[in-house]
Amino acid sequence: MNAQQLSELKAHIRTIPDFPSPGIQFRDMMPLLADAHGYGQAVAGLIEDLAPGSIDAVVAIEARGFLLAGGIARALGCGVVPVRKPGKLPGFTLGLNYALEYGTDRLEIQQDALKPDERVLLVDDLIATGGTAEAAARLIGQTGARLEAIRFLIDLPALGGMTRLKTQGWDCAALIAFD
Ligand code: AMP
């Protein structure tokens, strides 16, 4: 994608101050997804550097990651596997607790959702501190599948998440950054 196309995508992201709590600048991708051309461009941009046939499954993080993952999976010709908050997925699950600024959270995946050695693309809407994506990446590791790449629509570089993931050797990237 060229700089012009990326700035058109960025223009569709709306910033909502003080949501969901005071001091947070919420980066809202819904106007982009509601625009047929913008959604298509976002999906295309997120996978443009992945070699054809290099991904077997798209894993998406609840909940906004799901909205991107459906389009991406169709474009790649593979299926979608959700990573969800605790207690949402039926049957046997694998789970992983991770630290937040205050307290802990947990993500879960269905135990049989990925096959060993399947090549996985992990997708979410936004990376901030990287805690959520790191937990999802480790969960994928527990299944025996292979994490090939992690893609985000939006990066908040000031919060350091992208650097945190790259330091661990994962191939990760985002289309748009907000300083
Ligand atoms: P983190 O674990 O700190 O990287 O946070 C990433 C997760 O929190 C993603 O699933 C995002 O959807 C959400 N998130 C964090 N900060 C924001 C923000 N400023 N605007 C929109 N979503 C956010």
Residues whose N, C-alpha, C, O or C-beta is under 5 A from the ligand:
A	BS01	AMP	Q25 F26 R27 E62 D124 D125 L126 I127 A128 T129 G130 G131 T132 A133 G161
